[in-house]
């Protein structure tokens, strides 16, 4: 309710708007959920909501990236705009799938591709294929190349669930599995016959099972 009140203030006078934007920025990823609810219920003018989204701190990028999983192309476009505005290079990993998935419009795919190029500082015509990029990210999760814990026993992972962004608490190992499987599955959706994606999915599942029962992890087949 507190965040909903700040969202409503986005339609107020200049000082009210600025105060609301400052407070929403401090609330982090939970602001994304509040803004999304207002967008869906159309309780606040879209232009005011866009100001709220664009005022988000870069640390909220994971919550903002869940908009790409909404299936609503207007929300997806807003999510792409927000991620580009935040300029967090790591967030490019969430844009590969919408940049190539055929179920999305050409406009969404082009917008996502342009955002990937911007965030990775590469010419758009030099970008790797989305399947290769997603497989590489998934393999990085398998090989623990990303420090998700930062010294913590549990971390907050944002997902799209029941029509809205939701925060879920996971251990670092669970988060590795979640993201690794997510990106490998996305690669497989784009190319159902891709052997690397299939191997990564199997390897991730086996590795995480081995961790749970205390067995040493093995390298993916062909990667020893």
N, C-alpha and C positions, 0 to 999 in steps of 0.2 A: 504494500500500500504506500509505503514511504517513497519508493522509486516511482510508482505510478503518479504520485503527486508532483514529483519533479518533472516527469514526462509531460504532464498537463501544463506545467509552467513554461514549457518551451514555446507556447503560444501567447505568453504574456508580453509585457513591455521589455525594453532592452535590458534593464537591470535584472528583471526576473529571469529572462532567458539566460543571461550569462551566469547567474547564480545556479540555475538548474543544470546547465552544461557542466559547470565545475563539480557539482555534487554527483552527477551521473558519471562523470569521468572517474571520480574517486571510488565509485561502487564496483568498478571493474567489469568482469564478464557478466555479472547479474544484470547490468544495465542493458545488455544485448537482449536478454529475455524480456525485460520490461518494454523496451522499444518495439520488439517484434510483436508482442501482444497488442500494443497500441496500433501498430500498423495493420494487423489482422482485423481488429475491431473497428478500425477507422475512427478512433476517438480523438485523434490529433491530426492536423493537416500534414500531408506527406512532406512538404518542404521543411516543416519544423522538426519532424522525425529525422530527416536526412541530416540536419544540423546536429542533432543529438548523436547520431551514428558517427558522423565525421569528427565529433569532439571526443570520441573514445581514445583512451590511452593505448599505445602500441602493445602493452602487456595483455590487452584483452583480445589479441588477434585470434586465439583459438576459439573463443566463444563466437566471434564474428564469422569465423570460417564455417560454422555450422549452417549458416544461411545458404551455403552452396549445396547443402543436402536437403533443402526444403522442397525442391521440385517446382517451386514457384519462381518463374523466370524473372519477375520483377524483384523479388527478394534476393535472388541469386545475383542479379546485376548490381543491387545495392551492396551485397556482400563483397563482390569483386571491387567495387569502388572504395569501400571501406578498407579492405586489405591493401590496396594500392596506396591509399592515403596514409596508412600506418607505416608503410615502407619497411616491414620486417622481412628480410630475405627468406627466412625459414618458412614463412606462410605460403611461399610459392608451391610447396608440396601439395597443398590442398586444391590448387587450381589446375593441376594436370588433367584430372578426370573431366571436369566440365569443359576443358579446352578441346576435348576430342570426342566426347560421348555423342553419338549420332542422335540420341533422343532430344538433345537440346538444340535450340535454334542456332542458325549460323551466326547471328549477332552475339549470342551468349558465348559461343565457342571462340569467336574472334576477340571478344572483350577479355575473356579469360587468358587467351594466348598472349595478348598484348600486356596483360598484367604480369604474367610469368616472365616475359622478356624484360619488363621494367624492373621487377624485383630481383632478377638474377643478373641484370646488367649484360644481357646478350641481345644481339640483333634477332628480331623475330624469325627471320629466315635461317638462322643458325641454331635454333632450338632443337634438342633431340626429340625423337618421337615420344609421345606420352607413355606408351607401354614400357619402353626402355627406362624412362625416367622413374616411373612408378615402381618398377622392379628394383631399380637401384636403391630407392628410398626404403623399400621393404627389406632388402638385404641388409641395409645399414641398421635397421632395427634388430634384425636377427643377430648381427655381429656386434651389437651393443656399441655402435659408433656414436650414439646420441646419449648424453647424460641427462636422463629425464628426472632423476631423483634430486639432484642438487643438495644432497645430504639429508633428504627427507624420507620418512618411511612410507608416506602416502602422498599422492599428488592429485590435483583436481583436473579431470579430463572433461572437456565439453563435447556433448553429442547432441544430435537432433532427435528428439523423442516426443511423441504425442503432439506434433505440430509446433514445437518450440525448443529453443536451446535449453539444455539441462546439464548441470554439473554433476559428475559422478566421481566418487573417490576410488582410486585404484592404487595398488602398489606399483613401484616402478616396473617390475617384471610384468604385471598385468597390462600396464600401459604399452610396454614394448610389444606384447602380443597383440593387443588391440590395434595399434597403428600398423604394425607389420602385416597383419592379416587384412586389414582394411585396404592398404595400398596394393597388396598382391592380388586381392579380389578385384579391385578396380582395374588393374592391368589385365586380368583374365576376362573381365566383362568386355573390355575393348578388343581383346584378341583371345577368344575361347580356346584356340589351339596352341597358345604360347606355353612351351614346355618349361621355361624358366619360372613363370608364374606358378605353375603347378608344383614344381619342385620347392619353391619358396614356401608355398602354403603348407605343404607336407612337412618341410624342415622346421618351420616355425611351430607347428602343432607338436611335433615330436620333441623339439628342444624344450618347450615350455612344460610338457609332460615330464620330461627328464628332470627339469629343475624342481618340479613339485615332488618327485620321488627320490631326488638326490643322485641322479646319474649324470656323468659328465656329458656336456653337449658335444655333438659332432658337427663337422662342417657340412654344408649342403653338398649333395652328390656333385662331383665334378669341380668342387672348390677346395679340395684338401690342400 
